Amino acid sequence: MAGDYDLVVIGGGEAGVAAATKAARLQARVALVEQGRSIDPGYVTRRVLLEASRSRYSDPFSLNSSSAAEIDRAALVVQLQQWADATVSRLADLHAPAVLASLGVEVIVGSGAFYRKPTLGFEVNGRSLRSRHYFLAAGSCLVPSSPVSLDPVSPHIDGLQTVGFLDVSAIEPAHLRQLDSLVVLGKGPASVELSQALARLGWRVTLATSDDRLLPQSDPEAAQLIQAHLEAEGVRVLSHAPVTQVRSIDRKKWVQVGKQAIEA
């Protein structure tokens, strides 16, 4: 099918910008339709935590620790914040409209809709965009975390809103400064990934799910192997463990997980 573009990317998030940039570098004619874009600091913080944990795992002395078993928490938090700030600044530079335009990506600000007749196209700002291919770049789905971490559909937990929890969409390294242990509620890849990263960086982590196992959509044997690996790295994994209430007692947060009360 002939068209004005080889690819029209709809959505200006991380996935949309990455797709548009990659296609442009392959000499494709690309248009990026977005409604305005901002860099999510929570997403950046989570990626920084993951990269730092990989560095720590491969080189125990790489994060200013005096020994393989000890990390200077204050120094680590400062370093993580510096990395996060630098990453946000760098992404802002790389994703600037002028930079995308220099790569050959036409950035169109606005919202639109597909039409089918006489041929498939996408209309935005009264303009019809015809393309060989269309890519819908959905926004990031971020899982709230620590001291109580929730899956995207958050269950009702008695006392949670009163005691409070940290939402990963707004989390910053400084939030972790005063925390020694965390309870992460979830069973999906994001919860597993975040739990492993925090454990590697020196926090005591409990990962709890009301299901019978982690990663229910994955192969059972693979999920069991991943759980064993998490436990070997120090993550306490609790299955069949619904969280029923959260309380603040003597300035400490307690999470009722199944029949156990865990300090968070």
N, C-alpha and C positions, 0 to 999 in steps of 0.2 A: 504494500500500500504506500503510495506516495504521501509525503507530508512535509510540513515546514521544518520539522525537527526529527532527529533520530530518537530522541528521548525527552519526554517531559516528566520532570520530577515534581510531585505534588507533596509539599511538606518540607519545611526548612529546618528540621531538627538535625541531630548528628547523622542519622542514617541518610537523610535527604541530601545534605551537603556532601557526604562521602560519595554517594552514588553519582551526583552531578559532577563532582570533581574527577572521579575515576573515568566516567564516560567522556568528559571533555579532553582528558589526556590521551584517550584513544581516538581522538579526532572526530568524535561524534558532535552533531549539532544539538545542543542541550539548552533547555529552558528550565529554570527552577522557580516554582510558584510557591510563595510563602506569605504568611500573614504577619510577618515580623518575627524576629528570632532573638532569644536570649539564652545564654549559657547557664545551665542548671548547676549551681555550685555543689548540690548534693550528689549529682552524678559524678562530677569531677572528683569530689572527696572519696567516693567509693572506689573509683578507678585508681586513685593515688594509694589508697589503703591496699588494694590488691597488688599493685606493682611493688610497693614497699615490702609487703609480705613475701613476695617472690624473691626479692633481693635478700631479705633476712633468711629465707629458707636455703638459698644457695650459698650465702656467705654470712654466717652468724655474727661476724664482726663488722658488717658493712653499715650498721645504723648506730654508730657511736656507743656501742655497748662495751662494757669492760670485760665481759666474759660471754661465753656462748649461751649461758642460761639467764643472763640478767640484761635488762634494757633500762636505760635512763628514761623514764616515762616523760618527764618534762622536756628533755632535749628532743625526744622522738616527736612529741606533739608539735613543737616549734618547727622541726624539720618538715613534718607532714604539711603544716600550714603554709610553709614557704613553697613547697612543691605544688600545692593546690593553687596558690595565688599565681605562681608562674605559669601553670597549665591554663588557667582561665585567661590570663593575658595573652598567651600564645595562641589559644583557640580563637580569641576575639580578632587577633591579627589575621590568622589564616582564613577565617570565615567572613571577613569584611566583604561587602558587595564589590568594592573596587578590585579586590584580589580575585574574586570569582570571575568578574568580568574580564580580567586580564588572562584568565585561563580559557575564555571562550564561553562561559556560562552566562546566559541572559537571565538576570534575576527580575522576576515580576512579583510585585507586592500586591496581594489581594486574595480574595476567595472566589471560588467558582464552582462549576458543576459540569458533569459529563453530559453530552447529548449524543444521540444515536443516528439521527437523520440529517442529511442524506448519507453521511458516513460518520463513524465514531470520531469525536473530538472533545475538547475541553474548553469551555468558555469562561474567561475571567476578565473583569473590567470591560465587558462588552466586546472583548476580542476573542476570536476563535483560534485555538491552538490545535493544529493537526500534527500527529506524530506517528512514527512507526511503532513506538513503544511508550507505555506510560508506567510510571513507578510511584506507588503510594507509600510514602514514608511516614509510618505511624510514629507517634510520640513514644518516649521511653516510659516503661511501666516500672516504677521504682517501689521497692518494698520497704516500708517503714522499719526502723531498727532501733535497738538498744536505748535504755536498758531493757525495754520490752519491744521485740520486733514482731510486726504483724504481716501476714500475707496481704495481697492487694485487697481482698474482701475481708475486712477486719471484723472478727466476731465480737459480740458483746461480752466484756469481761468486767465483773463487778469491781469497782474502784479504780479502773484504769485511767479514766479521764480525770479523776481527782488527784491521783498520784502523779500521773503524767508519763510520757514516753517520748523518745526522740524519733522524729520522722526523717527518714533517709533523704527525703527531698529537700531538707533544710539542714542536714547535719554538717557540722564543721569539725575539724580536728580538735579544736578547743573544747568541744563538748565531751571528749573522751578523757580530758586531763584528770578529772576527779574520780573516774570510774576504775574500780579494780576488777569487777566482774560484771558480766552481762548475761541476760537471758534473751535468747533469740527465738521467736515463735515463727515456725514456718517449716515447709517441707520441700519447697522448690529450689531450683538452681541458685537463685539470688541469695536465699537464706543460707544455703550450704556454703556458697562462695564467701559470703561476708563472715560467717562464723569461722571458717578456716583462716581467713586473713587476720582477723582480730586475735585468734589464738596464737598464730605465729608471731604476732607483734607483742605478745606478752600479757594479754588480758585473759582472765578465766571466763570461759564461755560455756554456757549450757544451751543446747539446741533442742527444742521440744516441739513435738507434733502430736496431735490427737489421732493421726493415722497410725497404721501398723508399721509403716516404714517411711524413710525419706524417698524423695524422687519417685512418686508413684507412677509417673508416666514413662519411667525408664525401665530397662531390663532389670528384673529382680536381682539377678546375680551381680550385675554391675553396681546397682544401688547398695547392695550389701558390702561389696568391696570398698566403695566410696565411704560408707559409714565406718567400716573398720579402719580405714586410713585416717578419717577425722579423729576417731577415738585414740589412735596411736599418736596423733599430734596434740592431744590434750583436750579435745572438744568432748564435753559430756553430752551424749545423745540420748534423749528420752523419747520413746515411742509409746503409743496408747496413753499419752499424757496430756489430756485437755487442761488448759489453764482456766481456773474458775474464778479467781479473785487476785487482786493486787492490793497490798496494804503498806502504809508507811508507819513503822514502829520504831521509836527512839532514833529518828532521823535515818533509818535504813529502810530500803524498799524490799518487800518480801512478795514473792510470787508463788501462789498455790498451784503447783503442777501435779496433777493427779492427787496422790496422797502425800506428796512431799511439799514442804515449804522451803523455797530456795531464795537466798539473799541475792538481790540484783544490784 
